[in-house]
Amino acid sequence: MDTIFAPITAVHKTSIITLRISGQEADKIFKIFSIKKTIKARYAHLCELKYADKIIDKALLIYFPAPNSFTGEDIIEISIHGSLAIYKQIIAILANINGFRWAEPGEFSKRAFLNNKLDLLQAEAINDLIKAQTTKQSERALAQLQGKYSNFFLEFREKFIEIRAYLEAFIDFPDEDIPEEKFTEINNIIGDLKYRISKLQQNFNKEKAIMQGINISIIGPVNAGKSSLINYLVGKEVSIVSDIAGTTRDLIEVNLDLAGYAVTLIDTAGLREYSNDKIEQIGINKTKEKAANSDFKILLLAADQIAEIANYQDYIDANSLVVINKCELNTNSDGAYANITKNSLKISVKKQLNLDLLLKKITTLIAENYNLEDNIAINKERHYNIVNEIYVELAKIDLTNDLVIIAEILRRCTFLLEKIVGLIDVEDILDKIFLSFCIGK
């Protein structure tokens, strides 16, 4: 197998660039760069890198011998000064060493998986951890990397194997009946497994939102103050604010961190039945589509628009918050406001009234709906599709049927679980998984 190399830090104007070399011929670089000092494993050594009798750089070098390394192979990591000129020289030298080549995206992690340093769930977690932008994302990715999710699925696998082994014993002795108490026990175990699988299915979209971002659309009629509100929540002007109706014509998306959750706030075109402006009408159609697909909606109306609330009933559900802006306006709308919804709030962006309460309410709603810290959940389509297949198979089990059929169903479930963790040959999906990684990981 080729020895591979790649930078494992960003390559730009910086103080340090670190290169990783992995493979059975990694130690060739000692001779190539004329490193004569004794290199002790897992210790940092300051070395002169020479080539053709010319000093290229003074670098920090660490050697991780196989199998006690990230990839399970010999690894050498070289931290050079962050000069692009030095970096280009060293890369050119490495590329010309026989048996060396540039690492493909995710290839270090792929080799770690192939060498049994990580299972497939843990390898996928590395990518999630690298991409994490909030504490919730990093916490969940780290739990998966540490094996919490793997242990969950391996426990399932052991249950399937245990039940199957027991049933197959009775297949070999067809004259024997399964004891009633054992029959009940197996039924209970299968029922519990089905329940836990169903929880994975139910929490899939929530976990996916935690890892990819929770979408909150701010919708409402024109001139309700949507752009002013999103500018306040983000802390800078990202949307144009104007008294002219229909100013916002396209979707404006802004990312922020709310109590550790990644949130995407979406400013939308003001809703009205008809607009002579074709561009605005396209924006309105986009608003309706985005509202239907958002995780949460903030329906924003000005105080003098409350009477129109009936026009927006389709947007009010368990995942929406009704907010009445411009509450400083003198209107006779208290009666109408009282009947809107319990998830409602009066604010004034202009007067800075109750905006802290609004932010707190949004944060509370997110925390209440996405608090999955004590639960194993899945966020990748690959896992979700496999879990769905397992549930379909489990639903077929009836212990009054032929035990051979039930044993085959359990064998199929075991096989599917092994695909999640990577205990079986999954070469057909490895390239797809690891190519989504960045270079150097």
N, C-alpha and C positions, 0 to 999 in steps of 0.2 A: 504494500500500500504506500502511495506517495507520502512524502513529508510535506505538510501544508503550513502556510504562514499567512498572516494578515494583521493589520493593526487592531487592537482591542480598545483603543481610545479614539476620540475624534481626531481627524487629521486637519489641522488648521493652525493659525498662529496661536501657539499655546506654550506653556513651559515644558511639558513632557508629552512625548508620544510613545506608547508602549506597543511593541510588536510581540506576537505570540507565534512560536514555531512548534509544531506537534508532529511526531512521527518517529520511527525507529532510527532515522538517520539525522535527527535534530542535532546530535553532538558534532556533526561535520562543521558547524559554524565555529567551533573552537579553533580548528585549523585554518579555516577560511579567513577569520578575522585575527589570526595570530595571537590567540588568548592562551598564554602559557601558565598562568597561575592555577593552582589547584582549586577547583570549584566544588564547594561543599553543598550537598543537596538542601534545598529549601532555605538557603542563606543568601542574602543580598551581597553581591560583590561589585565593586567599582572596577571596571575594566576599560582599557584602551582598545578601541576597535580599529585595527589596522588592515589596510588592503593595498597590495602592491607597494609595500614599504611606506605608505602614507597614512597618517592618523586621520580617521574620519570623525571620530567623536569619543568622548569619555561617557560610558553608559553604565547603568545599573543592570546587572544580569542576575536572574534567579533560575535555578535548574530544579525541575520537578521530575524525578525519575519514575518510569512506569513500575508498578501499576498505580502508584499513589499520586495521581494527578487528575485534573479535571476530565481529560479525555481517556485516561487509562493508558496513555502512551507517554513516551518521554516528551516533556514540554520544556522549552526554554523561553523565558520572557525577557525582553530587552527594552529597557526604558531609556530612550535617547532624548537629547534636547529637542525642543519643538520647532526646529528649523526644517522647513520643507526641503531645503537643499540637502540636508543630511538624510532626511527620510527617503528622498528619491534615490540617493546613492545606495543606501542599504537595501532598499527594495530591489533595485536593479541587480545588485550582487546576489541576493537570495534567489531571484528568478533565474539566474544563470547557473545555479548549482544543480548538478545532475540528480534527478529524483525529487527535486523541490518544485512546488507549484503554489499558486495563489489559492487560498481557501475559498470554497464556494459559500454562499450565504447559509449560515446555520451549521456549517460542517463541523465545527468544534463540538457543538452540542450533539450533533448526529453521531459523531464518533463516541462521545460519552455514553450515548444510549446503546450503541452497538457493542460497546465494551462493558456493558452492565454497570456503569457508574450511576446511571439514572434510568428510571422507567419512562415510558412515553408521556405520561401525565406530568411528571416532573420536568421533562425536557420542554414540553409546551409551556409550562409555568415560567421558564426562564424568559421566554419572549414576552409574556404578560408582565413580568416584573420589570423588564427593561422599558416597556412602554408605559408603565404606571405613572400617572401624574398626580394622584391623590393618595391619601393614607389608606382609604378603603380599598382601592385597587391594589396597592402594594401589600396590604395585610392579607388579602385573599390569595394573591399570587404566591406570596411567601408560604402560606399554609399548604398550598398545593405542591410547591417545590420541596417542602420538608417531608412530604409523604402522607399528609393527612388524608388527601383524597384517594391516593393509591390504596391505603389501608382500608378505606371504606369499601372500595370495589373488590379488593381481595377478600374481605370478609364475606361479601356476597358470594364470591366464587367458591369459597370453602363450604358455604351452606349448600350450594347447588351440588357440589361433589359429594358431600355427606349424605344428602337425601338420595341422590342417584345410586350411590354405593349400597345403601340400605335396600332400595327397591330392587336392584339387580340381584341381590342375595335371594329375594323371594321369586325372581324370575327363574333362577336355577332350581328352586324347589316349589313348583307350581301347586303342589298339594297343600302347602302351608298358607294360612291366611295371615294378613297383617294384623297384629294385635290392635284392638280398638283404641287403646290409649296412644299407641304409636301413630295410628291413623289420624287421630285428633291433633297430635303434636305436629305432624308433617303439614297438615292443613293449616295450622296456625302459623307455622314458619313461612309457608308460601304466601299466606295472606299478609303477613308482615312485610315480606319482600315486595309484594305488589304495592303495598301502601308507600313504602319508602321510594320505590321507583316512581310512583305517581307524584310524590313530592318533588322529585328531580324535574319531572315534566312541568309541574306547576310553577316552579321557581326559575325555570330556564330564562324567560324573558326578563325577569328582575335581575338575575345575575349578569345577564348579557348587558343590561342597562348600566349596572354598576361598573362593569369593566370597560364599556364603550362610551358611556355618558348618558345621563338621564335627560331626555328632551322635554323642555317646558316651553310651550307656545303661548305667547301673549296675544290674545285675540280680542276683538271687539269692534264696535262701530268706528267710523272715522272721527277724528278729533276727541277721542276718549283719553288720550295722553299715553298711548302705548310706547311711543319712541322716548318720551321723557322718562317713563318708568324704567325702561331697559337701560337708558343712559345712567340713571341713578344706581341701579343694581350693579352695573358693571363698574361704575366709578369713572367713566369717561364717555365722551360723545362718540357713539358709534352709529347712531341713527339721526337723521335730519329731523329737527323739530320745527314745525310751522303751523300757523293758524289755518293754512290752506288745506281743505279736505283732500284726502287721497295722496298725501306727500309720499308715504311709503308704498312702493309699488312692487317690491320684490322682498324675498325673505332675507333677513339679516340675522346671522347666527353668531353668537358669542359664547366662548367657553369660560367657565369659572368654577371655583372650588367652594362648595357649600358644606361645611362641617365634615370635610373629608370625602364627600361625594363629588364626582365629576358631573357637572351640569352644563347643558347647552341651552342657553336662552335664545328664543327665536322671536324676533320682532316681525310682525306680519302686516300685510296690507289691511286697511280698515274695511270691515264688512258693510256692504250695502247692496240692496237688491239689484241695482243697475247703475252702470257708469258708461258715459259716452266715450270715455277714454279706453281704447282697446288694451293698452299696456296695463292700466289699472285693473281692468277686468281679468286679465291673465293673472295678476297678483292676487286678486280675490279668490280665483279658482285654486291657486297654489295654497292660499291660507286655509281653505276648506280641506284640502288634501292633507296638509301638514297637521292640522288640528285632529283629524281622524287617526293619524299615526303617532301622535305625541304620547309620551308617558303621562304628562300632566298638562293641564291647560289653566291659564289665568284669564278668565273672562273679565275684561276691563271695560267699565262704562263710566261716563261722567255722571255727576249727580243729576244733571238735567236730562239724562238719557234713560233713567231707571224705568220710566213708563214703557220703554221699548223692550223690556226684559223678555217678554213673551216671544219675541222674534229670535231669541238665542237659546231657547230651551234645549235644542238638540245638542248644544255644547256643554250643558250642565249635567255632570254625572259624578260618580264617586271619586273620580280623578280630576276634578276641576275645583277651582277656587274663584269665587265671584268677588271682585274688588271694585268698589265705587270710588272713583277719583274725583277730584275737585269738590271735596265735601265742604269747602268754604262757601260754595254757592248757596244762596238762599232759595231753597226749593221746598215744595210741600210734598216730599217724596218719602218721608219716614215710614208711612204705612206700607208703601210698596216695597221698601227696603226690608222691612221686618219679615216679609213673607218670601224672601228670595231663597235663602238656603242657610244652613248653619255654618257652612264653609264660606263665610263672607266677611268682608272687612271694609271699613271706610278709611280712605286715605286722602292726602293731598300732596302730590309731588311738588307742586309750586310752593306750598307753605311748609313742606317737610314735616307733615303730620302723619303719625302712625306708620312711617316707613320702616322703622325698626321692628314694629310688631308684624308687619307684612313679611319681612325677611325671616323673622323667627317662625312665623306660621308656615312658610314655604319649607324651611329647614325641618320643622317638626313633621310635616306631611311626608317628606322624603324619608326621614329616619323611620317613621312608623311603617311605611310601605316597603322599605328596602333593607330592613335590619335582618340580614341573613347570617350574622356572624357565628351563630351556634349551629348552622346547618351546612351540610355539604351541598353544593349546587354546581351546575354545569353551565358553561357560557359559549361553547363551541358547537356548531352545527354537526360536526362529526360525532361528538358525544351524544348529542340530542337524538340523532337518527338511530344510533345503536341502542340507546335507552328505550326508545319507542319500540324497536324490534323486540327487545327483551320483554317489555310489558305485554305485547301481543302474544308472545310465546307463553308467558305465565298464565295469561287468561284462558289458554287452551287446556290447562291442567285440570283434570277431574279424576280423583283417585279411584273412582269406580270403573274407570276405563282400563284398557289393556296396559299393564305396567311397562311393557316394551315401548309403547308410544310415549308414555310419561318420561321414561328414562331418556329417550331420544330428545324430547323437548328440553330436559335439563342439560343434556350434553350441548345442545344448541345454545342455551343461555350461557353456559360456561364459556363456550367459544366466543360469543359476543362480548362478554366481560373482558376476556383476555385481549381482545382487539383494542379496548379502551386503554388498558395499561401497557399493552405492547408485549405480552408474554408469548405471542405467536408471530409468525412471519407476517409482517405488515409492510413489506417492501413497496407495495402498490400505493401506500399513502405517505411514506416517509419523505419522498421528495417534495410533495405538496406541503407538508407540515414545515419542513426545515427551510424551504426556499422563502418562507414568509419572514424568516429571521434576517437581521442585518448582518453585514460582513463583520467577522471577528467574534461572532457568538456561536 
